[in-house]
Amino acid sequence: SYSVTLGEGNSYPCESRDTFKLHSVLPFAETISLLSTRGDPISTLVTCDRCLIVTGLTAEHDTTIEISDIRYDIDQTRFIDDETQSRKQFSLSRHNVLNDCISIQPKASSQWAAIGTLSVVWKREGSVQEYTTTNVSLPTVPVVALPVFLSCTMPSCGGVFSPIAVQIGIANISSYVQEVDLIAEQGESFMLAGHKHLRCKILPHDKEFLQYHLVPLKHGLLSVPLPNVKLLRHPDVESAVITNKLIKSVFIKPRQFNSS
C-alpha cells in the first residue's frame, strides 16, 4: 500500500494487489499397485489370501533425493503384514525408479477396508534441512470371504489342433451347502470339446469336477479362457475373484510338417 499527495494537504491512500501462481515442485511421484502372489493386478482382496503392495517412487527433478526410510502403517485390526522394523535407505536421482513391496493378508471380509498409510522420510542431497516425512494413503479396497476354492489341472504346453485335457475342481471350504453354476469358455484361440456346463450343490468340505478339452487353433503363448463361475448363494461375488488363482496361459507349439 502507498499514498499519493495532490496539492497541499490532499493525500489519498492507494493499495495495489497482484496475484501470482506458485507451482509446487514435488520431490517424487509415487505409484501404488496391488498384485496377487503370482504378479497379477487385483482390485478385490480375499480373506486368508496374501497379496502384495508394490510401491514405485520416481524422481521429479534433477536433484538427488536421500530417502532415509520407507514405512508402512498397516491397519492391524484388518490386516496381517510382514513389515519389519529395519530402516530402508536409498538415493533417488532423476530417471531412476525405486520399487519396494510388502505382503499383507486380510483378516475378515469387509465392504471397504482402508489398508493404511505409506510414509517416506526424505531430504535433498547435500541439504542442511532436516528430513521431511511425506504420507501417502494406501488404497481402500473391498475384501471378500470365498466359500469355495477353484483349482485347475492341465499341461503347461501343447500342440496346434491337439486336444488339451482340462480339469476344473471346485471345493466347498465353508460350513454350508454351496450351489454352484460353472460354465467353461472356449475363447478366440480354442475350440471346446466335452462337458461345458456344471450346476450342482456341494456339501461342506466336498469337491466336484468339470472335465473338458481345449483344442488350440494357433501357436504361441495363448491366454487360457477362464470359466464363468456363479455362486447362487453369494451373487455379489464376481467370477474374476473366484478364478484369480487358475492357470492363465499355455504355450502351444507350431504344427510340424514332414516333407516326403
C-alpha positions, -999 to +999 in steps of 0.1 A: +000+000+000+011+036-006-003+071-006-004+098-033-004+136-024-021+160-047-016+196-038-013+208-003-028+186+023-046+163-001-033+128+004-051+097-010-043+062+003-038+037-025-034-001-025-020-024-052-027-062-053-010-087-076-019-124-079+009-149-086+006-186-094+030-206-074+038-240-088+048-265-062+076-289-071+071-324-059+103-343-050+090-376-063+059-393-077+045-424-062+026-453-077+009-480-056-003-513-070-020-543-056-008-576-070-015-613-063+013-636-053+015-646-090+020-609-100-015-603-115-031-569-108-061-572-084-088-548-072-105-571-046-088-589-018-097-623-004-096-633+033-067-656+043-050-650+009-018-629+008-013-602-017+015-577-025+016-539-021+041-527-047+053-491-044+072-472-071+090-439-065+102-417-094+122-385-091+105-354-105+135-331-109+173-332-112+182-330-075+191-364-059+168-373-031+181-391+000+155-414+014+161-423+050+132-447+055+101-462+039+074-473+064+040-489+060+015-482+087-009-511+081-043-513+099-035-542+122-072-547+131-080-556+094-047-570+080-017-591+088+016-577+073+052-588+072+067-554+075+100-554+095+114-525+116+146-523+097+153-489+080+154-487+043+179-461+030+182-452-007+193-425-031+168-415-058+180-395-088+162-384-120+152-411-145+156-437-117+127-457-102+127-471-066+105-501-060+095-516-026+069-541-016+054-559+013+028-587+016-005-584+035-033-607+044-069-596+052-083-610+084-120-607+077-144-597+049-154-560+046-173-540+020-145-514+020-112-516+040-086-489+042-052-506+042-032-479+059-006-452+052+028-452+034+054-429+049+086-418+031+113-400+051+135-379+027+156-348+021+175-333-008+211-345-012+236-321+005+208-301+021+212-288+056+175-292+062+161-319+084+144-350+070+108-345+058+081-371+061+056-375+032+025-395+040+005-413+012-028-431+018-027-467+006-057-480-014-091-487+001-104-520-013-132-545-008-124-577+010-145-609+003-146-643+020-148-670-006-168-701+004-153-721-025-118-728-038-111-735-075-082-755-089-071-763-124-052-793-138-038-791-173-005-795-191+018-765-195+022-769-232+005-785-262+004-785-300-018-769-326-051-789-331-040-813-304-067-816-276-056-804-241-073-821-212-086-796-186-100-804-152-116-777-130-120-787-094-143-767-071-142-774-034-166-762-007-145-748+021-174-734+041-197-750+066-228-747+045-240-762+012-230-742-018-249-741-051-225-735-080-231-728-116-199-733-137-196-727-175-164-735-194-154-709-220-135-716-253-123-681-261-110-670-295-079-692-298-095-726-288-123-749-296-141-767-268-150-804-266-166-823-237-188-811-209-193-774-209-217-768-180-218-779-144-245-769-120-246-787-086-249-785-049-216-792-030-217-804+006-193-788+031-157-799+026-167-818-005-154-813-041-168-815-077-151-816-110-157-803-146-136-820-173-133-809-209-108-805-237-095-773-253-083-776-289-057-748-298-063-731-332-029-713-333+006-715-318+024-693-293+018-683-257-020-683-255-043-670-228-063-698-213-101-689-213-112-688-177-146-705-167-175-684-157-184-692-121-216-681-102-223-688-066-261-688-064-260-682-026-235-654-030-245-635-061-223-604-052-190-624-056-175-618-090-163-647-112-129-629-117-122-630-080-130-668-078-109-677-108-079-655-099-057-684-089-063-705-120-038-711-148-039-682-172-016-691-201-003-722-220+024-725-246+013-741-279+040-755-303+035-749-340+024-778-362+052-798-378+051-809-414+072-838-427+084-834-463+084-867-482 
